[in-house]
Amino acid sequence: MTEKQTAAEEIITDAMANPSPAKSMGDPGITPLSPSHTQQDDTDGVESQQSFVVVVAIDFGTTSSGYAYAFTKEPECIHTMRRWEGGDPGVSNQKTPTTILLTPDRKFHSFGYAARDFYHDLDPSESKQWLYLEKFKMKLHTTPNLSINTDLHAANGKRVKALDIFAYALAFFKEQALKELSDQMGGDFDNNDVRWVITVPAIWKMPAKQFMREAAYKSGLVSRENPEQLIIALEPEAASIYCRKLRLHQMVDLCTHTTQNGFSPTDNGGSAASQGDRYVVVDCGGGTVDLTVHQIRLPEGHLKELYKASGGPYGSIGIDYEFEKLLCRIFGQDFIDQFKIKRPAAWVDLMIAFESRKRAAAPERTNPLNINLPFSFIDYYKKFRGHSVEHALRKSNVDFVKWSSQGMLRMSPDAMNSLFKPTIDHIIQHLTELFEKPEVCNIKFLFLVGGFAESPLLQQAVQNMLQGRSRIIIPHDVGLTILKGAVLFGLDPSVIKVRRSPLTYGVGVLNRFVEGKHPPEKLLVKDGTRWCTDVFDTFIAADQSVALGENVKRSYTPAKPSQQVIVIHVYCSEKESVGFISEPGVRKCGTLRLDVSGTESAAPRREIQTLMQFGDTEIRAMAVDVSTGRTVKASIDFLSH
């Protein structure tokens, strides 16, 4: 498409910060030329792999985390990290809990089982001084104006900077992985030889993804000067990349409950999914449930996203919250709040005891589940209320939880199942809505992955909802699916060729005012010309297909020759079609920054051509000064400052 220089037709205000620039206009400084979409060759925008010796993926989960790696020379051989010290009975310790402990003077002390065990062994008077954090990842999803300064609360109620905590955790994994690689290679392994991959939920917005990148820079995982060394992978995409390669003996088909998947024995060696197959990946984690819809395109087995990623905060920690609500009903909210602050380590113990019983919940279960109450809970309750825990249970009219003489809460299976119900209902409602979408038809498989996918209650609910419409497949190593897929993604980031944009993105511009088409309150008269303000210039629409390496092109002109930086506000909306930036549901979500210093030229009108890529897991921007051909430093920032 040739670029027509239609400067008169569209002028953009510099920054468009005010909801209606007609009221406080300033100079309509930047002139966009006509927009054009260009699709580049597949290989463009995808860095070559050869410079890295190994790919290390970090699955930073809400409840548990871990890493895996593969050498680029042996991409088929994925190594999961060494077994962790510690661990819980009945829980596989291939990953470690996402728990972190800081000393009273806020220095990093330990991560995972080590953090939990050390904190547990501290004297109660001491433990109040230490900062212990768990399940903190969800804060990045739930904070509306996420910024570099967002805080987290430790178990003792003290506030800490979220960026520091995430950076400490990534630094811990960097140290562990490099140590393991060094041991394997028999010498110090150079971090520059590693391509790092960090997994995040697909439903995370851009600020949360950028926050993870900032934490990686702060931790020394990679440097700002070499951003390509880190790839952000979307969790269900990683799972999808792994699942499409699954051999039949590596999974369980819930419909037949066979490992062979109900195929004839001659089919035994083949993959489950083949050319043209459409499937849904349901990633059920600790914090979120993420759904992706993919189709396999042969010969190379590339993947195409058929519907934008969806899901919500329906992970297994929802069951923990229901258990906490149940305890509040029995013992009183005031007591539980006090106990968490006064005996934080004992509260952690209680939740660990609940976790192992939670994993024993099943639809057919008939015998009760016993949950061990820490001695300090029983003791502190007596001091707080003046009567016993047993008395509280008798008085509480919660008849499905009893007190056992061994000092345990005894829950009937129905009581345990009722704690699962709100979370599972959310997931089933979401799945039902997804399967009603026209794009989501003829789905051959539904892959259930993530730690929560192991729950028989969830498996049964999904089976009941699907009624045999799709085959439900669970990989054998369901908790490591994302980790292994993230390594495969790091080895070949171009495997997902087409994605769908989760939101509509664009900027505010001025257009020539057209009577009858534009609302009168948007009229701005400048130098005798009638302009319509607040017009939304769409870069990409929600659920629009976008290919890897495809560029959205815009040209901007500095308002004055001396201008050093062009700042343009980026707006987004969940609606597919947006007319004005002032419409409900449209919000300012980021800034595009073009550093034009040092590119001054004699040309009477400088044109800065900007290319934006929306087909990757992160949004990228590049820019060039058309008259000189020099690269202009371009960046898109989505974090609130």
N, C-alpha and C positions, 0 to 999 in steps of 0.2 A: 504494500500500500504506500503510495507516495504521501509525503507529509505536506499538506497545504498549510501555509502560514496564515491561519485565520485569526490574527491577533485581535481584529476588531470584534469578532464574534464572542470570544470568551476571554475574560480577564479574571484573574484570581486575586483575592485579597491576600496580603501577606499574613499568614497565620490564621485568619478567620477565627480569632479567639472568641469574639463576642457572638452570642447566639444570633443576633441580627446586626450585621455590620452596618446596615442602613442608618442605625442610630449613632454609631461612633465609628466612622469609616476609616479615617487615615487614608494613606495612599494605596489604591489598588495596585500593589507593586508588581506582582509576578504574572506574567502572561503565559498561559499555557497555549501551546499550538495544538493542532488537532490530534486527538489520541489515536493510537493504533496498536493492535495486538500483533505480536510476531511470534511465530513458533520457531524455535531453533532446532537444530539437529540434536538428537538424543544425547549425544556425548557432551554437548555444551553444558556448562554449569555443574557437571559431575566430575569431581576432581579425580585424578588418576590414583589408583590404589597403591602403586608400586613403591612409594617412598616409605610405607609402614611395614614393619616386620611382623607385627602382631596386632590383633584387634582385641581390646578388653572392654566388655560390656558390664556396666553396673546397673543392676535392677534395684533401684532405691524405692522400696515398698513402704506402705503405711505401717504394716505390722512386722514384716521381715524383709531383709535385704541380702544381697550377695553379688558375686561377680563370676564371670566365665570368660574364657579367652580361646582364641584359635590363631595359629600362625598362618600368615598369608600363603605360605608354601604348602600347607596342609589344611585347606579350608574345611574339609569334611570332618576333621578331628577336633571336636569342641571339648575343652577341658573345663569342668566346673571346679570351683575353688576347693581347696583342701577342707576336710571336715573341721567344723569349729569345735573348740573346747567348750565344755558345758553342754547344755541342751536340756530339754524337758522330757519326762517319760511320755512315750506315745506320740512324740512330735519329731518328724525327721529333721535333723540339724544340718541339712545341706545348705540352708541359709541361716542367717543369724537375726535375732530380733532387732528392729530399728529402734534401739534405745541408746541414749548417749549420756555420759556422766561428766560433769565439770566439777573441778575442785571448788572449795568455798571462794577462792580468789579468781574464779571463772576461767581457769586454764583447762584445756582438754585433758581428761583422765583416761577414759576407756569407752568402748563401743560394743554393743551386742550383749552376748551372754556375760562377758567379763564385766561390763558396766552394771548389769542387773545383779550379778552375784556379789560384787563388791558393795553395791548400794544396800543390798539385803543384809549384809553382814555388819554394816555400820551400827553403832549404838544409836538408839532413837534420838538422843540429845544431839549427837553429831550429825545424823542424817539430815536434820533440818537445815544445816548450813550448806550441804552439797546440792548441786543443781542437776536433777535427773529429768530427762525428757523422753517421752515415747509418743507414738502415733501423731507426730507433729507435721507430717507431710501434708495432711488435709488442709492445714492452714493456708497453703498456697492456692487451694481451690476455693476456699470459702471467704477469703478476704477480698472485699469489693475493690478497694483501691490499693492493690499490692504495690509496695515500694521497697527500695533498698533498706528502709528503716523499719519495716514491719517487725513487730515483737512476737515472741512466743512466751508462754508461761511454763516454768519448770514445776515439778511436782510440789515443791514447797511454796508455790505461789509467786516466786520472784520472776521478773521479766528479763528476757535475754533477746538479743538481736537474732532474728531468724536467719539472716545471711551468715552469721558466724557459725550457727549450729549446722547448717547445710554444708558450709565450707569445711568444718571439722570432720563431718561424716565422709565427705568425698576425699579429704586428705588421708583419712584412715584407710579407705579402700585403695587409694593410690599406693600407699605404703605396703599394704598386704599383698597386692597384686605384683608390684615390682619385686618384692622380696621373694615371692614364689617363682617369678620368672628368672630372677638372678640365681636362685638355688638350682633351677632346672638347667640353666645355661652354664653354670659353673663360673660365673663372674658377674660384675655389676651390669644390670640391664639398663639401657639408656631410655629415659622417658620419651625422648624425641622419636624413638622407633615405634611408639605405641599410638594407634588410633583409638581414642576413647569414645565409648557410646554410653549415654545415660538414658534410661527409659523414663517416660512420663505418660500419664493417662492421655488418651486421644481427646477427651473432652476438656482438657485444660485449655484455657485461653492463652493468648500470646504472652501476657505479662508473666504468668507462672513459668512458661518455657524459658523466657529471657532471664527470670530470676535464677533458674537452675544453671544457666550459662554463666551468669555473674558469680554464682557460688563456686563454679568450676574454676573461674579465673582467680578468685580470691584464695582457693585452696592450693593453687599451683599445679592443678591437674594439667591445664594447658595455659598458654599465654594469650593475651589480647592480640598480640602481633600475629598469632598463628591460629585463627579461629577454626580453620578447617580440620584441625587435629581432633576436634570434638564434634560428634554428631548427636543430635537429640533424636531419639527413636520413640515412636508412639507404641505404647504397650500392646494394644490389640493387633497392630500391624506386625510387630515383631512375632507375636503368637501366630499370626496368619502365615508369615513367611516360613515358620517352622512346621506348622500343621500341613501345609500343602505338600511337604516332602515326606510326611509320615508314611512309613511302611505299615502294612496291615497288622504286623505282630507288635507294633509299638502303641496300640491304642485299644480302648474298649468301646464297643458299640452298645449303647444303653438299650437299644431296641431289641437286640438279640442276646445281650450280655455275653457276647463271645469276644475273645481277643482277635479271632480271625475275621470278625466283622461280617460274618454270614456269607462271605464269598466262597466259591469253590476252591479246594486246596490248590488247584493249578494257578489260581490268581495270587497265591500267597505272597509272592515277592513284590507285587505292584504297589503303587501309591493308592491312597484312598481317593484323592481328587485327581481329575484329569481335565483335558482341554475343554474350555467353555463352561466348566462347572462353576456354579454360583454358590457361595456359602457364607454363613454368618459366623463370626468369632465373638463369643461372649466371654469377656475377660472379667472374672469375678474376683476382685482383690480384697484387701482389708478395708480400704477407704472408698474406692469407687467401683462401679460396674460400667464397663466400656463396651460398646457394640460397634463392630465394623462389618461391612458387607463387601465382599470381594468376588471378582471373577478371574479365573486363570486364563491367560492368553498364551497359547503355544506359538511357535516352537520353543521359545526360551523359558516358558513358564512365568512370564511377567504377570504382575497383578494389576488389576484395575479396580478402583473403588467405585461402587455402584450407588452408594448413598452416604451422605455426610455422617461422620462419627457421631454417635449419640450415647446417652447413658446418664449417670448421675451419682450422687454420694450414697450409693446403696450397698456399700461393702460390708464385710462381716463385723466391723466395729459397731455397726448399728445394733447388733445383738448384745454387745457389751453395754451399750447405753440402756437397752431395755432391762438388762440385769440390774444395772445401777438404779433405774427407776423402781424396780421391784424392791430392792433393798431400802430405798427411801420410803416406800409404802409401809414396809414392815417396821423399820427402825427410826424413821423420821428424817426428812431432808436436812434439818439442822444438825443432827448427829453425823450423818454421812459427810456433809461439808466440813465439819470440824475434824472428823477422823482423817480425812484425806490430807488436811494441812498439818495436823498434829502427829500423825503416824503414817507419813507418806510411804515408807518402805513396806509397812504391813498392808497398805491398800494395794500396792503392786503385787504382793504375795497372793492376796485374795483374788485378784484378777487373773493371775497365772493359774490358780487352782480352778477358776471358772473356765478358763480357756481349754484345759484338758478335758473337762466334762462336756463342754460345748461340742467338741469333736466326736463325742460318743453319742450325740443325739441322732436318732434315726426313726423313720416313719413307723416301723414295726416294733419298736422297743416297748417292753412292758415293765421292766424293773426300774425302780427309781434311780436317780443320779445323785450321788453324795458330793457336796462341796465343802471342803475343809475350811472352817473359819479360823483365822490366826488367833492365837491366844490373846494377843494385844487387842484384838477387836472385842472379844468377850469381856476382857478386863476393863478396857476403856469405856465400853457401853455401860457396865455396872457403875463406874465412877460418874459417868455423864448423867445417867437417868435414875440411878439409885435402885434399879431392879435388874433382873437377869435377862439375857438374850432369849432364854426359853420362855419367860413371861411375855416378852414382846411378841414372840411368834404366836403364843396362845391368844393374845389380845388383838392381833392384827387383822383378824378375819380374812387372811390370805390362806385358805384352807389347803391349797395344793403344795405348800411348803411346810414341812414339819421339822422338828428338832430331833436329832438322833442322839442317843446317850454317848456316842463316841465324839461328841463336839462337832457335829457336821450339820449343814443344812441339807435336808433330804427333799429333793424336788421330784414330783411325778413327771413321767415323760411328757404328758400333756402340758405341764407348766413350762418345761424346757421348750417344747415346740411352739408355745405361744410367744416366747421371746424371739423366735425366728420369724414369726408371721409378718410383722410390719415390713421388715427388710425384703423378704421373699416376695411379698405382695407387690412392692415397688418394682422389683425386677420383672415379674411376670406381666404387670401392667405395661411396662416399657416395651417388653418383647412383643406383646400383643399388638401395641400401636405400630411397632416397626414392621411387623409382618402384614399389616394392612396397607402399607405404602405400595403404590404401583411399581416402584423401582425394585421392591423386594419381593419378587415372585420367583417361582421355580427354584427355590432354595433346596439344594440337594443335601447339604450337611449343616449341622450346627455344632461347632466346636466349643466345648465348655472348657475354659482354662483358668488359671489363677488358683490361689490357695483355697478360696471359698468354693470352688467347683467340686472339691472333694466331699462336700456336704451331701449326704443321701437325701436330706429334706429338700434341698435346692434341686437336686437331680430329678426327684420325683415330681416336683412342681413344674419343671420345664417339660418333662414327658407328658404330664396331664394337659399342659397348655398346647403343645404341638400336635397331640393326637396322631402321631405317625406321619405328619406332613413332611418332615425332614428327618434324616438320621442324626441322632445325637451321638457325637464322638467325644470321648475323653482321652487325651494322651496319657500314657502311663506315668510319665514324670510331670504331672500337671503343674506342680509348683515351679518347675524349672523351664517350662515352655517359653516364657517371655525372655528369660535370660539367654537361652540358646538361640532363639529367633533374633535377638538383638545383636548377637555376634555375627549371624549370617547377614543381617542388614548392614553392619559395619564393613563386612567384606565386600558387599555389593549394594551401595545405597540406591542404585538405579533400578532395583528389582521392582519397585512400585512405580509404574509408569504414569498412572493417572490417579489423581486424588480429587476429592470434592471440597470446595471451600466451606468451612463451617459457618462463616459470617459473610455479610456484604461489606466490602471495604471501599472507601472513596475519600474525596476531599471536597471542600466547599469552593465553588467558583462563582463568578459573575457571568451571566449571559445577557444578550440583548433582550430587553423587555418586550414581550409580545402581548398586546391587548387581548383579553379573553382567555389567554392560555395561562398567564402568570397572575398570581394574586396581587391586588393593588398594594397591600402592605409591604410587599417585597420590592417596591419600586425605589430606585436610587437614581437621581439625576446628577451626573458629574460632567462638567465642561459641555453642557448641552446634550449629552448623550444619555438615553434612558437605559438603565441596567436593572436586571433582576438579581437580587442578592440571594445568598444561601443555597444556590443550586447545588445538588449533590452530584458530583462527577464520579460515576461508579468505576472503580478499577476492576472489581470482580464481584459477582453476586453470590449469595448464599446457595449452597448445593450445586454451584456451577462446576462442571468438569474442568480440570486444568492439568495439562500435561507437564511432566518434569522438564525443566529447562524452558518452558514457555514464558515469554516476557510480556508485561504490560508496559507500554512505552508512553511517556509524557514528556513534553518539553516546557521548561520554565525559564523566565528571563529575570535577572536581578532588576529591582526597581531603580537603582542608581548604579552608575559605573563603579562607585567606590564600595558597594555592598560586599561584605566578606562572607556572610552566611545567609542562606535562604532557609527559613523554617516554615514548614507547611504542616498544618494539623491534619491528622488522618482520623476519619470517623468510621464507625462500624454500626451494623444493625443486624438483627436476626431475620429481618424481613428481606425477601428476595428483591423487591423493587422499591427503591427509595427516590423521592423527588427532591426533597430539601433536607438540609442538615438540621433544621429546626423541628422535624417531625418527631412525634413520640417514638421512643425506642431507639432513636439514633443518639449515639454518645461519642464524645471525643475519646479515642482509645490510644492515640500515639502521635509521635511527631516524626516527620521525614526531615532530615537535616542535610543540607548540601553545603559543604565547605568550599566556597569558590575563591578563597584567598589564594593568591599566587597564580591565578589563571587569567589575570587581566590581559586584554588584547586590544588592538586598535580597532577591532570591528565595532561599527556603530551600535549594533544590537547583539548582545551576547545571548546565545541559546544554550541552555544546559539540558542535555537529553538524559532523562532518567529511565532506567529499566528496573522494574520490580518483578520478582518471581514469587508466585503464590503456590507453586506445585510441589514444594518441599515441605518438610516438617516444620520449618521456620520460614518466616517471610524475609526475603533479602532485597537489598537495593544496590544498584550500581549507577554511576552517572559519568557523563563525559561532556567536555566543553566542545561543542560542534565546530567552532571556528578554529580552535587550535588542535583538536583531537586529544587533548590532555585528559587524563582521568581526574574526576572530581570525587573527593571523599564523600561518600553517601552513607547514611545510617538511618535505620528506623528504630525508634525507641518506644517501647510499650509500657515501661514501668513509670508509675507516678513519681514525680520528684518533689 
